[in-house]
Structure formats: structure tokens, C-alpha cells
């Protein structure tokens, strides 16, 4: 009863603060629920000796997202350790919610706005990735593959959304020099890190390792999702899956998202481990000109 009266008091006298307070409290509850679920999944993995790639799609995705969320929260915990620093942290959380808070603590309006901002940041690296692809095309040994790569880059430059068979025809180029994961230059790895919302401010060997890990996790998620079936995902799960893979799905209709995700899975599930560099490039190749996305 006291709690109810307190909520009524806040909503009546401090409506703007009450909105923030409600979002924050719900965010804490959701984050705590996520932590309990992640602990339960990890416990079952240890108990039954199950590896990450053997989990179901939803369990894999939950662990992946929770790791990213908790790393962001860990940073807040570190800077709040000094005496009285927690008051400064609350101020920073209010002033910089996009940079310091996870999605649980965003309002619905902020979620749309912040996801657009993040996509705008990762799209800034797309032209650089495409230029690097064009720059190394003459180094491709096979004449037919070299022509196909030039044609694909030209189509993307002209605003055409490539067909999946056009991309899969080039899979051989991405298993060895000059486009294999082990052959990417530092500038390319930094551009891909920005395109995947990963920090580019790491030594080259750590950039390569992180890109490999991230790409492998997405490929494992794709295999699990193909096994589950896209039709079994909710609308929000579909949009989140598309956004993770490079598509700005916040303003797309659900059916268009499902169609795009089907194209992505068709490519991803056809790749071998040595060809995962194509999956990395696919973040740009498949999402840049998709119909309905905001430029």
C-alpha cells in the first residue's frame, strides 16, 4: 500500500522523473531475470558437459547478449567504487544513457533513437570496407572470380541489392589470400570492428582474434536458428537478429525482416569455417542496399 502511494505521489508531482524511475526499476528487474536465466543455462552446461554451440538458439542468444550487457554494467561498477562516486554515476547515467546503459534501461522512444544512431555509426565504415574490397580484387588469382567480384562491387555502388547466389559464387575468394580472415589488414579489421559495434582501439592481433570469435558466434547462432526455423521467432526476435547481422530493422516491416534473415541464413549455413570471412563481409554486402532501410 505504501509503495502504491509512493508511485502515485511521484506520478502526480514529478511525472518526468516518474517515467525515468519506472524504466529504471523495470530495467533492474529484467537484468536480474536475465542474470538468473544465464546462471541456469551455464549450470546446465557444466552439469551435462554441453558446449556453447550445442545449446538451443534462444539459449545461445541469451548468453551472447547477457555477456555484452554485463560488460557494460561492469564498467559502471568500476567507476562507482571511489567514495561518493555513485552520485556522479547516477548523473552520468541520466546524461549519457546510450553510452552507459543497456537496452533494459531505455524508454521505447530511446530504443528507436539509439538503435538508429548506432546503425549510423556502423554505416560510416561501409564505404571503407567496400573500397578495401575493390582494392584487393585485382589480387584474386582466378579470372572469373575476379570479374564476379568486380561486378558485385559495381552493383552495390549503383544501389542494387545483390542476390544470394551472386555472393555465394565468390565464397572461394574468402578462404585464402587476399580476403581470408588471417589475411585482413589492420585498417580492414578496424573498419569491420566499427561495422560490428566492437571497439577498434586494440592491437592488430587482438582485433583479429575478436573478429574471429564474433564471426564464429554469429555462424553458430545461424546454424542453431536454421535448425529452429525463422517462423518460430517472435517479431522482436527477428528484428534483433537482423540488427545484430548489420541490418537496420527498427523501421522495417516484420515480413521484410524475415525475408532478409532467410537470405542471410542461406549464405551463412552454406559456409565452411575457412570461409567465414565472407560472413564478415556479408554485414556490408547484404545490408547496404536492402529495400526499405534508411540511408
C-alpha positions in Angstrom: 0.0 0.0 0.0 2.8 2.4 0.9 4.6 1.5 -2.3 1.4 2.3 -4.3 1.0 5.6 -2.6 4.7 6.5 -3.3 4.2 5.7 -7.0 1.0 7.9 -7.1 2.9 10.7 -5.4 5.8 10.6 -8.0 3.5 10.3 -11.0 1.3 13.2 -9.8 4.1 15.7 -8.7 7.1 14.6 -10.7 5.8 13.0 -14.0 9.1 13.2 -15.9 11.1 11.7 -13.1 8.4 9.0 -12.6 8.9 7.8 -16.2 12.6 7.5 -15.6 12.1 5.9 -12.3 9.7 3.3 -13.7 12.0 2.5 -16.6 15.0 2.1 -14.3 13.2 -0.2 -11.8 11.8 -2.4 -14.6 15.3 -2.4 -16.2 16.8 -3.7 -12.9 14.1 -6.4 -12.7 14.8 -7.5 -16.3 18.5 -7.5 -15.8 18.2 -9.6 -12.7 15.9 -12.0 -14.5 18.5 -12.3 -17.3 21.2 -13.0 -14.8 19.3 -15.8 -13.2 18.5 -17.3 -16.6 22.1 -17.1 -17.7 23.2 -18.7 -14.5 20.7 -21.5 -15.0 22.0 -22.1 -18.6 25.6 -22.1 -17.5 24.8 -24.5 -14.7 23.1 -26.9 -17.1 26.1 -26.6 -19.5 28.5 -27.6 -16.7 26.2 -30.3 -15.3 25.7 -32.0 -18.7 29.0 -31.1 -20.3 27.4 -29.1 -23.1 29.4 -26.7 -25.3 28.1 -23.3 -26.3 27.4 -24.3 -29.9 25.3 -27.3 -28.7 22.8 -25.0 -27.0 19.4 -24.1 -28.5 19.3 -20.8 -30.4 17.5 -18.9 -27.7 19.9 -20.0 -25.0 22.9 -19.1 -27.2 21.5 -15.7 -28.0 20.6 -15.1 -24.3 24.2 -15.8 -23.2 25.7 -13.7 -26.0 23.6 -10.7 -25.2 23.9 -11.0 -21.4 27.7 -11.1 -21.8 27.6 -7.8 -23.7 25.2 -6.2 -21.2 27.1 -7.3 -18.1 30.4 -5.9 -19.5 28.7 -2.5 -19.9 27.4 -2.7 -16.3 30.8 -3.8 -15.1 32.3 -0.5 -16.3 29.7 1.4 -14.3 30.5 -0.7 -11.3 34.2 0.1 -11.6 33.8 3.9 -11.8 31.4 3.9 -8.9 33.9 2.3 -6.5 35.5 5.6 -5.1 33.7 7.2 -2.2 30.7 9.3 -3.2 31.3 8.4 -6.9 27.9 6.7 -7.1 26.2 10.1 -7.1 28.3 11.1 -10.1 27.5 7.8 -11.8 23.7 8.4 -11.5 24.2 11.8 -13.1 26.3 10.3 -15.9 23.6 7.6 -16.4 21.0 10.3 -16.8 23.1 12.4 -19.2 24.5 9.6 -21.3 22.0 6.7 -21.3 23.0 5.4 -24.7 26.7 5.1 -23.8 26.4 3.8 -20.3 23.1 1.9 -20.0 21.9 -1.3 -21.7 18.6 -1.5 -23.6 16.7 -2.6 -20.4 17.0 1.0 -19.1 16.0 2.7 -22.3 12.5 4.1 -22.9 10.7 2.8 -26.1 11.4 6.2 -27.8 15.1 6.0 -26.8 15.4 2.4 -28.2 14.3 3.6 -31.6 16.5 6.7 -31.5 19.6 5.0 -30.1 19.5 2.0 -32.5 19.3 4.5 -35.4 22.3 6.3 -34.0 24.3 3.1 -33.6 23.4 2.0 -37.1 24.5 5.3 -38.4 27.9 4.9 -36.7 28.4 1.4 -38.2 27.3 2.5 -41.7 30.1 5.1 -41.7 32.6 2.2 -42.1 30.7 0.6 -45.1 32.3 2.7 -47.8 35.8 2.0 -46.4 35.1 -1.8 -46.4 33.8 -1.6 -50.0 36.9 0.4 -51.1 39.2 -2.2 -49.5 37.3 -5.0 -51.3 37.7 -3.2 -54.6 41.4 -2.5 -53.9 42.2 -6.2 -53.4 40.1 -7.5 -56.2 43.0 -7.4 -58.8 44.9 -9.7 -56.4 42.4 -12.5 -56.9 44.1 -15.2 -59.0 41.1 -16.7 -60.8 39.9 -14.5 -63.7 36.2 -15.5 -63.4 36.1 -14.9 -59.7 37.9 -11.5 -60.2 35.2 -10.5 -62.8 32.4 -11.6 -60.5 33.8 -9.6 -57.6 34.1 -6.5 -59.7 30.5 -7.0 -60.9 29.3 -7.4 -57.3 31.0 -4.2 -56.1 29.7 -2.3 -59.1 26.1 -3.5 -58.3 26.4 -2.4 -54.7 27.9 1.0 -55.8 24.8 1.5 -58.0 22.4 0.8 -55.2 21.4 -2.8 -56.3 20.7 -5.4 -53.6 22.8 -8.5 -54.5 21.2 -11.9 -54.9 22.4 -14.7 -52.6 23.8 -16.8 -55.5 25.9 -13.8 -56.6 27.5 -13.7 -53.1 27.9 -17.5 -52.7 29.6 -17.7 -56.1 32.5 -15.8 -54.5 32.9 -17.9 -51.4 36.2 -19.4 -52.6 37.8 -15.9 -52.6 37.3 -15.5 -48.8 39.1 -18.7 -47.7 42.6 -17.6 -48.5 44.7 -14.6 -49.7 43.8 -11.7 -50.0 40.4 -11.9 -48.3 40.7 -14.7 -45.7 40.3 -13.7 -42.0 44.1 -14.3 -41.5 45.0 -12.0 -44.4 43.0 -8.9 -43.5 45.0 -5.7 -42.9 44.7 -3.6 -39.8 42.7 -0.9 -41.5 40.2 -3.5 -42.7 39.9 -5.1 -39.2 39.3 -1.7 -37.7 36.6 -0.9 -40.2 34.9 -4.3 -39.6 35.1 -3.7 -35.8 33.2 -0.4 -36.3 30.7 -2.1 -38.5 30.0 -4.7 -35.8 29.9 -2.1 -33.0 33.2 -3.5 -31.5 36.0 -1.3 -30.3 38.6 -0.7 -33.0 41.2 0.6 -30.5 43.0 -2.7 -29.9 46.3 -4.1 -31.2 46.0 -6.0 -34.5 46.3 -9.5 -33.1 43.5 -8.7 -30.6 41.3 -7.2 -33.3 41.7 -10.3 -35.5 41.0 -12.6 -32.6 37.9 -10.7 -31.6 36.6 -10.6 -35.1 37.1 -14.4 -35.5 35.3 -15.0 -32.2 32.4 -12.7 -33.1 32.0 -14.2 -36.6 32.2 -17.7 -35.3 29.5 -17.0 -32.6 27.2 -15.5 -35.3 27.8 -18.5 -37.5 26.9 -20.9 -34.6 23.8 -18.8 -34.0 22.9 -19.1 -37.6 23.2 -22.9 -37.6 21.0 -23.1 -34.5 18.5 -20.7 -35.9 18.2 -22.6 -39.2 17.5 -25.7 -37.1 14.8 -23.9 -35.1 13.3 -22.2 -38.1 12.7 -18.4 -38.6 8.9 -18.9 -38.4 9.3 -19.9 -34.7 10.8 -16.5 -33.8 8.7 -13.6 -32.5 8.7 -10.3 -34.3 11.1 -8.8 -31.8 13.5 -11.7 -32.0 13.5 -11.4 -35.8 14.3 -7.7 -35.6 17.0 -8.2 -33.1 18.6 -11.0 -35.1 18.6 -8.8 -38.2 20.1 -5.8 -36.3 22.9 -8.0 -34.9 23.8 -9.1 -38.5 24.0 -5.5 -39.9 20.5 -4.6 -41.0 18.7 -1.6 -39.5 15.5 -3.4 -38.8 13.9 -0.8 -36.5 11.8 0.7 -39.3 11.3 -2.4 -41.4 8.1 -4.5 -41.5 8.3 -7.9 -39.9 7.9 -9.8 -43.2 10.7 -7.9 -44.8 13.0 -8.7 -41.9 12.1 -12.4 -42.1 12.9 -12.3 -45.9 16.3 -10.7 -45.3 17.1 -13.1 -42.4 16.3 -16.0 -44.7 18.7 -14.7 -47.3 21.4 -14.3 -44.6 20.9 -17.9 -43.3 21.0 -19.3 -46.9 24.5 -17.8 -47.2 25.7 -18.5 -43.7 24.7 -22.1 -43.5 26.5 -22.8 -46.8 29.9 -21.7 -45.5 32.7 -23.7 -44.0 34.8 -22.5 -41.2 37.6 -21.4 -43.5 35.1 -19.2 -45.5 33.8 -17.2 -42.5 35.4 -14.0 -43.9 32.5 -13.9 -46.3 30.1 -13.8 -43.4 32.1 -10.8 -42.1 31.8 -9.0 -45.4 28.2 -10.0 -45.7 27.4 -7.5 -43.0 28.0 -4.9 -45.7 27.2 -6.7 -48.9 23.7 -7.9 -47.9 22.5 -4.9 -45.8 23.7 -1.8 -47.6 21.0 -1.6 -50.3 18.2 -3.7 -48.9 14.8 -2.2 -49.8 13.1 -0.1 -47.1 16.2 0.5 -45.0 17.0 4.2 -44.1 20.0 5.6 -46.0 
